[in-house]
Amino acid sequence: MHLIGSLASPFVQRCLIVARAKGHDLAIEHPPGGSMQSDEFQSISPMGRIPILALDDGGHMCESGPISMYLDEMLDGPALLPEDRASRGRVREIEAIAAGEFAAGLRPTMVHRIFRASENEPVVLAGIAQSDRGAVALARLMQDSGSLYAVGDTISLADAALVPFLTLAMGTSFQPEIGDLLARHSFLTAYLDRALADPVLARTSNEMKAAFAGILARLDHPVPA
Ligand SMILES: N[C@@H](CCC(=O)N[C@@H](CS)C(=O)NCC(=O)O)C(=O)O
């Protein structure tokens, strides 16, 4: 079993955190056919996106949320969903808002401002408003969390989602609206600072920063220190 994708992708890192927190190092491979546009990759990725989990029986799975859940269920090691039902619900709420609102809202900035695929400022600004609403919701859901982690005292699927998406936001904070968003929601950066005391989460942050710095430099953007 291995992951197809790149260390720069927060969605790939979400899956890597799950495997690593359980004590497994999943190998990462480039898309077959040499690129995400290749027929080989498109035939195994229904949305044409990374990550894809390549299974030992030759099958493939898409979407970082379902892949994370699958890895948590099938790999040996500590469970990344708490035993307690209410805490389990809280982890799933945070995952859903982190991916479906906070990270989804950053996508137009990535497409139109970072990769400059085309110009569409109204969509970029609507995305940032979506991330902002997600951040407001996360503040409510995480208000009881004073520990290193988002829910309770151990790493969970919530941290596996939050840390890569927040690292992406930090890496794009030279975009003024994203810098402002992070300043408005300082609990997010405070959480990220705490979470990086965990070596698995710190590894993701370091890998993403290094990989993302290369992409930003290639695209002539400022590289955050
Ligand atoms: N909902 C997907 C999102 C994955 C995603 O957006 N991946 C990006 C890389 S970070 C990608 O493949 N983008 C290429 C594209 O959208 O064409 C997931 O959770 O796995």
The ligand as a MOL file (V3000), in Angstrom:
LIG
                    3D

  0  0  0     0  0            999 V3000
M  V30 BEGIN CTAB
M  V30 COUNTS 20 19 0 0 0
M  V30 BEGIN ATOM
M  V30 1 N -11.3780 16.7370 -1.4890 0
M  V30 2 C -10.0490 16.2900 -1.8600 0
M  V30 3 C -9.2130 17.4970 -2.2070 0
M  V30 4 C -7.8390 17.1220 -2.7260 0
M  V30 5 C -7.1660 18.2650 -3.4770 0
M  V30 6 O -7.7380 19.3350 -3.6900 0
M  V30 7 N -5.9100 18.0030 -3.9100 0
M  V30 8 C -5.2260 18.9780 -4.7020 0
M  V30 9 C -3.7370 19.0240 -4.3220 0
M  V30 10 S -3.4850 19.7390 -2.7370 0
M  V30 11 C -5.3020 18.5820 -6.1630 0
M  V30 12 O -5.1900 17.4200 -6.4910 0
M  V30 13 N -5.5150 19.5720 -7.0290 0
M  V30 14 C -5.5210 19.3820 -8.4460 0
M  V30 15 C -6.8570 19.6600 -9.0590 0
M  V30 16 O -7.8000 20.0230 -8.3380 0
M  V30 17 O -6.9670 19.5120 -10.2750 0
M  V30 18 C -9.4410 15.4790 -0.7200 0
M  V30 19 O -9.8350 15.6880 0.4420 0
M  V30 20 O -8.6090 14.5820 -0.9830 0
M  V30 END ATOM
M  V30 BEGIN BOND
M  V30 1 1 1 2
M  V30 2 1 2 3
M  V30 3 1 2 18
M  V30 4 1 3 4
M  V30 5 1 4 5
M  V30 6 2 5 6
M  V30 7 1 5 7
M  V30 8 1 7 8
M  V30 9 1 8 9
M  V30 10 1 8 11
M  V30 11 1 9 10
M  V30 12 2 11 12
M  V30 13 1 11 13
M  V30 14 1 13 14
M  V30 15 1 14 15
M  V30 16 2 15 16
M  V30 17 1 15 17
M  V30 18 2 18 19
M  V30 19 1 18 20
M  V30 END BOND
M  V30 END CTAB
M  END
